């Protein structure tokens, strides 16, 4: 049996603090930032990056931090993997932009071919490239509405789909994403999803609840699309009960409703499959992608049934920077790295390690209500012991305490009470173990 090669790290893969955090150089940059950057742009960690590789970020003061966030699931292959860096350098030496809508280039076509091969299903597919996840979602909805001639779109409780006007309407949580920023795009309807820790329903029952509400409140003949994250991201890394997604897909197919899987955060090996939809053999009509697609370069995509996407008139899809040649090169390099390192398999290994550790910790710590996830997309949900009452303060305190020791953790969840683990898929076992040690020590020091 062949063994996938390990990444060759450029920086030492270890946690090392030489100053308190934030250090003096980060503090100086924070002062400059306050007078130059809008206050509405937040940052989870008060240090400024100078270098990054594998599973570490080195700040401007020389501190080496364990990265358990991956730039929110973006740097799955690491922040400076040679496959990406070399591909980007080569492309930049030739041209940085022509606009595919003016003078096309092979890189865009190659990325589209790769996405047709990698995404679920063996049907005829078409792809369009954009810049951000929100842009991909907006265009997936556009295609669904045009192709069906219908307007209504169903999204779900705890959903996150972006910060543009339409995607804010699809997103469930008000603060910080949409408060005082309306009015929002119309014909968006919200349904309950599947949240096993909180609703206790099996997947088929949860899906039938949704279908009943759709038929009563909207009507299938008015519904253009259902859009859902196969594992909800910002809403709390909520893994739906088995059977929920296939039941919705079957109903959508029977009723001429486009099923859109938003795999912006779950895609590209993050969950142990190339896409989370693969886990239950769900085949979306359209799939949206971004984040891990291009090793840190701004790129997003929609890939879907050819009969849907090809209904859009020429010029109806696109954008000046969509599928920029350097971003396409980054995507091709990142996909090459994912294959070379078998990152779907590596994500599964990371999940096995982390879930085992965290579930053992759950037995000792009553403030942990739930440990869940798939592959390297893992969540710890904190509650008041003996209840399901969310404890956002504890989640925030754990993240802050871990940062003091040099580990970057991100919070999420509709109630702000979830710690999420999104390590680079190239993180070493030793670094992952150290990060989990720090997380555990931080939690135990606070309870």
N, C-alpha and C positions, 0 to 999 in steps of 0.2 A: 504494500500500500504506500503511495507517495505521500510525502509530508510537505505541506505548504511552507515556503521559506518565511522566516520571521523578518520583520522590518529591521533595517539597519538604522539605529537611532543616531542622530547627529549630536544631541545633547544628553548629558547624564540623566538617566531615568531614576531620579531620587528626589525626595522632599528635603529642602534645605533652606532654613531661614537665617538671614544675616542681619535683619533689622526687625523691629516690630512692624506690624501691618496696620495701616499703610506706612511705608518708609518715607524718608524726607523728600525724595525725588517725586514719588507719587503724590505727596501732599502739595508740593509746588505745582505739579501739573493740574491737580484738582483746583487750585486757586486760579490758574489761568483758564481752566475750563469754565468756571463760573462766570467769567466776564466775556466768554466767546461762544459757548454752546447753550442752546435753549434749555431752560429748566425742565421742560417736558420730556427730555430724553434722559431716562434713568439708567443707572448701571448697578448690577447686583453686587459687584465687588469693587472696593475703593482702591484698587491698585492698577497701575498702567503697565501693559505688556510691552516687553522689549524683544522677546524671542519665544518660540514655542515649537515643540517637536514631540512626537509620540504622545505620552500621557502627561507632559509637564508644560507649564507656562512659566517663563522667567520674567520677572517684573523689572522695572527700570532701576530698582535698588539692588538687584542681584539675587532676590529671593526666588527659589524654585518651588512652585506650587503644584500639587497634584490636581489635574483638571478632570473633574467628574461632571462637566457640563458640555464640553465639545462645542462651545459657541452656540448652545441650544441645538444639539444634534447635527451640526454642520460638519465639523472636522472629524468625521468618522475614520478617515485614513490618516489622521494626524494633521497638524497645521502646516507642515512643510515636507510632505512625503516626496521623494525624488520623482515618482511617476507623474505627479501633478506639476512640480516645479519645472522639470525638464520639458514637459509638454507645453507649458505656458511660456517658458523662455524661448523655445523654438518658434512658437507662433508669433510672439511679440516681435521677433526679429524679422518677420516678413510683413505683417500688417496687423494693426490693432482694431480696425473697423472699416467696413465698407457699407454696412446695412444690408442684411440679407434680402430686404425688399427692393433694393436697388441693384446690387451686384452680388449674387449669391456665391457661396463657397462650400467646399466639400465637408468641412468640419460639422456644419449644421446637419447635413444629410447623414453623416456617420453617427452623430448622436441620435437622430431620429431612428436610424436602423437599429442601434443598440437598444433603445427603449422599446421598440416593437418586439425585440427578441426577449427582453428581460421581464416585461410586465405580464401579468397573468392572462392566460387565454392564447389560443393559436389562431384566432380570427384575423381577418385583414384589418390593419390598424394604420392610423395616421397620427402625426405628432406636430405640435406647434411649440416653439420655445419662447420663453419670456424671461423676466428678470427676478421676480419674487414670488413667494408662495401665494400671496394675496392676488397678484396679477393672474396667476394660473387659475385660482378658484373663480375669479370674476369671469374669465374667458370660458371655463367649463360650463358655468351657468348660462352664459350667452349662447353657447353651442346648443345646450339642451333646450333652451327656450325657442331658438330658431328652428331646430330640427323637429320639435314636437308641435309647434304652434300654440303652446300653452305657456302660462306665466308663473303659476305657483311653484314655490320651492320649499321643501321641508328640510329643516335643520333640527338639531337636538339640544336638549339640556346639556350643560357643561361643554358645549362645543366651542372650539376656537378655530377661526378660518382666516383671520387677518385684521388689518386696521384701515383699509379703504372703506368707502361708504357702503358698498354692497356687502363686503366681508364683515364689517362691523354689525350689520343687520343679521348676518348669519351667526356671529359670535354671541354666546350666551351672557358672559360676564360683563357687567356694566363698568365697574371701576377696576383697573384704570383704562380699559380699552375704548369705552364709548360714552362715558358720562358727559352730558352737556354737548355732545357732538352731533346730535341729530338735526333735522329728521333724516331717517334712514330709508334705504331703498324699499319699496313696497312688495307685497305678495310673498313675504317670507313668513312661514309658519313653524312654530317650535313644538317639538314633541318630546315626551320622556324617552330616554334611552334605556340602556341596560347597565345598571350599577350594582353588581351582585352584593357588595358589602352593605349597601344601603337599602336596596329594594327587595332582596331575597328571592327574586324571581328567576326561574329558568329562562333560557334564551328564547325558546319558542313562545312561551307565555308573554314575555316582555315584548316580543315582536308583534304578536297578535293585538296587544294593547295599542301599539302604534298604528297598526293597520286599521283597527276599528275607529280610532280618532281621525285618521286621514279620511276615511270613507264618510264619516259623519260631518266633519268640519270643513272639508275641502272638496272631496270627490275626485276619483282617479282621473276623470275626464278633464279636470282643470289642473292637474299636477304635472309639471314639466319634469321635475327631478327631485330625488332624495340625495342629500349630500351628508356624508358621515366620515369621521375618522375611524378606521378599523380598531385602533386603540386611541382613545381621546388623550390629547397631549396636555395643553395648558389647563384643561378642566380637571386634571388629577391623575393622568396615566390610567384611565379607567378601561379595564379589559372587559368587554362584554361577555356575558355568559354564552357558552357554546350553543349554536343554533340561532342566535339572534340575527346575525348578518345574513346567513343563507336564507332564512325565512323572509327577510325583507327583500332580498334579491329576487327570489322566486315570485313574490307578489308584484314587484316592479316590472319584471319581465312579462308577466301575464297581463299587465294593465298598461303597457306602453309608456312606462315611466322610466326616465334615464337614471341609472344608479351611478352616482359619482363617489368614488373613494378618495378622500383627501389623505394622501400618504406623504404629505410634505414632511412630517416629523418621523413617521414610521418607516419610510422607504429606505432603500439602498443598504440592506443587510442589518439594519438596526435591531430588528426583532428576531434575528436568527434565520430569516428568509429574506429573499431579495425584497419582498413586499409583505406587509402584514396580512394582506388579503389572501396570500397563499396558504395561511394556516388552516383555513376551513375551505380551501379551494373555491373561494369567491372570485368570480370574474366580473369586475366592474365594466360598465359601458364606457366610462371615462375615468381615468386616474390622474390626480394632480400630484406633482412632484416638485421639490426644491431642496433646500437645506443640504443634505448629504450628497446631492447629485454631482457636485463639481469641486469637492475638496476645499471649499471656502470661497470660491468664485461665485459672483451673483448670477445664478441661472435657475430657471424653473421651466416646467413643461406640463403640457397636457398630452396624454396619449389615449386614444379611444377608437371606437369602432369607425371604420372608414366611412360607412354609410351615414354616420352622424356628422363627422367633421367635414366631409366633402360636400355637405349641403350648404355650407357657408360660402357666400359669394366671394370672389377674389377681392382682396383688400379689406374684408371683414374681420380678419385676424392679423395680428402682427404688432409691430412697435419698433421704434428706431433702434433700440439696443437689444431687442429680443434675440437670443441666440448669438450674442457677440462672439467673435471668433476666438478670443482669448478664453472666455468662459467655456466655450465648447471644447477647447483643448484641455482645460482643467477637468471637465467631465470625462473625457476619454481617458485621461490619466488616472482619475479617481476610480473609474470602473476597472481599468487594468489592475490597479492596486488591490481592489476588492477581490478580484479573481486570484491574483498572485498569492495573496495572504489568506485566502478562503475566509473572508470576513463574515459571511453568514455563519460559518461554523465557529468562528471565534466569538461572535456575539452570543451564540448558544452557550459556549463555555463560560463566558463572563456571567451570563444569567444564572447558570448552575451554581457558580461560586457565590455570587452575591445573594441570591435568593436563599440559599442554604444558610448562610451566615445571618441574614436578617430575620429569617423565620425562627432560628434558634434564639435570637435576641428577643423576638416577640414573646416567646414563652416566659421570659424573665421580666419584661417591661410591659405593664398593663396599659401604659399610655400609647402603645402601638396598637391601633385598631385593626390595621390591615397591612399586609405586605403583598404586593402583586407586581405583575409585569411579565414580559416575554423578551427573551434575549437580553440585550444590553439597554433595555428601556424599563426601568424598575422604579417602584414607588413605595414609600413608607408613609402611611396616613396616621396622623396623631389625633388622639381623642382624649377627652376627660375620662379617666379610668372608670370602667364599669358602665360606660355609656357609648353612644355614637356621636356625642357632641363634639364638633371640631375644635381642635386646640391649635389655632394658628400661631399663638405666641410661642409655643414650644417648637414648632417647625422653624420659625424665624430664629429662635435662640440657638437651636442646634446648628443651623447654617452659619451663624455668626461665630459660635464657639469653634467650629471646625476650621473656619477661615483663620482664626488666631493661630492655629497649628499648621496652616499651610495647605488646606484642602478646600477646593472650590466646590460647593454644593449649591444647587438651585432649588427654590421652592416653587410650588404651583398649586393648582386646585381651585375650584370655585369658592372654597372657604379659606384658602390660603394655608391649609394645614397639612400639606404634603411635601415631603422631601423627594426629589426625583434624581435618579442616577442615570446619567447619559455619558459614560466615559468614552473616549475615543476607542474604537474597536481594535486599535493596535496597542493599547495599554498592556504593559507587562503584568504577569501574575503577581510579581513582588510589589509593584506599585499599586495595583488594585487592592491587594491585601492590606497594605499600609493605609490606604485611603479608608477602607472599611474599619480598620482599627481606630482611626481617628474619629470617624463618625460614631462608633460605639462608645468610645471614651467621652466624646462630647455629650452624648445623650445621657450616659450614666451620671455625669457630673451635674446634670440639671434636674434630676428627678429625686 
